Amino acid sequence: MRTIRGKEYRSAGDMEDRGTARTRTWLWLTAPIAVLLAIAAGSELFVDGIFRGDELNFVAQAVGQDVVTLAVALPVLVVAAILSARGSDRARLVWLGSLAYVLYTYAIYAFHVRFNPLFLVYVALFGLSLYALIGSLATTDFEAVKARFASRRAARAASVFLATMTVLFYPAWLGEVVPALVSGSVPQSVIDAGTPTGAAHVLDMAWMLPAMALTAYWLWRGRAVGYALAGALLTFSALITLAIMAMMVAMNLYGQPVAAPMAAVFGVVSAIGTAMLAWYLRGMRGK
């Protein structure tokens, strides 16, 4: 800060430092989120009697996802937060995607798991991840993220991948929902899970798939916001498709109806998404 004729002026460096401080403030929410994630997923896996009256189909899916949450999503979230606090823009994008995974997952748990001892943990995870995601996006310098990209090919490939995910999943979900609406019935996946609606239908069609479509468009057009969101959504895609694969494996182990080969399909999609994320992040200059 400089003083000229009694007036104070902030230098560009001062403004950048303040912006970085505001950005890092939201990283501190990673600590309570990580603790609560460990409590929620760990309790569901290792403590009897957590699920009360939930259908076995839904419980099997939860168990499969909890394994991925504990073994993969939680470490990724924590490591990405630490590296982001040290100034890594690559890690920041991964952290944002991990937050989106937590928000998506515990929105489902908060509304669809029957009331149990972890209810307030689900609510806290939903709230903390929601505000951490909103706050961190509001303090992200999208132009600075774009300026770090040296590989236009990686950006174009990420755009195509996100658009492909949109094209694949929208028809799949509509193929379940529309026939049920026309016939006045309920989608079989909703009946099997024993839930009022299909939460994945809601979150994907209302939030994630539109976000992927818009990001694919913005990235293809070279808009700054697309560069940041693409890294986050690639991370989310890799995590959620891995979780879906684990759900299907768990459903098979619990004797629940599931097309076993689809687990391999989602495993391949997760691997492709992870490879795409790695390529995308390597296209950034600096940390």
Rosetta blueprint (number, residue, H / E / L):
1 M L
2 R E
3 T E
4 I E
5 R L
6 G L
7 K E
8 E E
9 Y E
10 R L
11 S L
12 A H
13 G H
14 D H
15 M H
16 E H
17 D H
18 R H
19 G H
20 T H
21 A H
22 R H
23 T H
24 R H
25 T H
26 W H
27 L H
28 W H
29 L H
30 T H
31 A H
32 P H
33 I H
34 A H
35 V H
36 L H
37 L H
38 A H
39 I H
40 A H
41 A H
42 G H
43 S H
44 E H
45 L H
46 F H
47 V L
48 D L
49 G L
50 I L
51 F L
52 R L
53 G L
54 D L
55 E L
56 L H
57 N H
58 F H
59 V H
60 A H
61 Q H
62 A H
63 V H
64 G H
65 Q H
66 D H
67 V H
68 V H
69 T H
70 L H
71 A H
72 V H
73 A H
74 L H
75 P H
76 V H
77 L H
78 V H
79 V H
80 A H
81 A H
82 I H
83 L H
84 S H
85 A H
86 R L
87 G L
88 S L
89 D H
90 R H
91 A H
92 R H
93 L H
94 V H
95 W H
96 L H
97 G H
98 S H
99 L H
100 A H
101 Y H
102 V H
103 L H
104 Y H
105 T H
106 Y H
107 A H
108 I H
109 Y H
110 A H
111 F H
112 H H
113 V L
114 R L
115 F L
116 N L
117 P L
118 L L
119 F H
120 L H
121 V H
122 Y H
123 V H
124 A H
125 L H
126 F H
127 G H
128 L H
129 S H
130 L H
131 Y H
132 A H
133 L H
134 I H
135 G H
136 S H
137 L H
138 A H
139 T L
140 T L
141 D L
142 F H
143 E H
144 A H
145 V H
146 K H
147 A H
148 R L
149 F E
150 A L
151 S L
152 R H
153 R H
154 A H
155 A H
156 R H
157 A H
158 A H
159 S H
160 V H
161 F H
162 L H
163 A H
164 T H
165 M H
166 T H
167 V H
168 L H
169 F H
170 Y H
171 P H
172 A H
173 W H
174 L H
175 G H
176 E H
177 V H
178 V H
179 P H
180 A H
181 L H
182 V H
183 S H
184 G L
185 S L
186 V L
187 P L
188 Q H
189 S H
190 V H
191 I H
192 D H
193 A H
194 G L
195 T L
196 P L
197 T L
198 G L
199 A H
200 A H
201 H H
202 V H
203 L H
204 D H
205 M H
206 A H
207 W H
208 M H
209 L H
210 P H
211 A H
212 M H
213 A H
214 L H
215 T H
216 A H
217 Y H
218 W H
219 L H
220 W H
221 R L
222 G L
223 R L
224 A H
225 V H
226 G H
227 Y H
228 A H
229 L H
230 A H
231 G H
232 A H
233 L H
234 L H
235 T H
236 F H
237 S H
238 A H
239 L H
240 I H
241 T H
242 L H
243 A H
244 I H
245 M H
246 A H
247 M H
248 M H
249 V H
250 A H
251 M H
252 N H
253 L H
254 Y L
255 G L
256 Q L
257 P L
258 V L
259 A L
260 A H
261 P H
262 M H
263 A H
264 A H
265 V H
266 F H
267 G H
268 V H
269 V H
270 S H
271 A H
272 I H
273 G H
274 T H
275 A H
276 M H
277 L H
278 A H
279 W H
280 Y H
281 L H
282 R H
283 G L
284 M E
285 R L
286 G L
287 K L
